[in-house]
C-alpha cells in the first residue's frame, strides 16, 4: 500500500468500518486492514488513507469524535 498512511486504529472491526464510512461520505478513499488474530479475534483493525488525504481525514475524525 504505497502512498497510504494509517490514520486510525480500532480495537473492534465495526469501529474501523464506521470511520471508513464517514471518510467515504467526504469522498476520501479509505481501506481497512484487519490485523486481528483469526482464531481468537484479538488485535486491531487499522484504517488507511492516501497520503494526500491524511490531514483532511484526521480533521474529519476529530470533528466527528471518532
C-alpha angles and dihedrals in degrees: 000000000000114000092019124115132198110243104166138033119196130189090211129044093228090060090055090047090054092051091048092050093049092049091049089052085063092048094254113140110229134181132198124217111196108212095172119127106257094219101045101020096226123134134059141299113219129207118213132190133181113275092246089061100045098101094046093045092051090049091052092047090051094046092051093045091235 
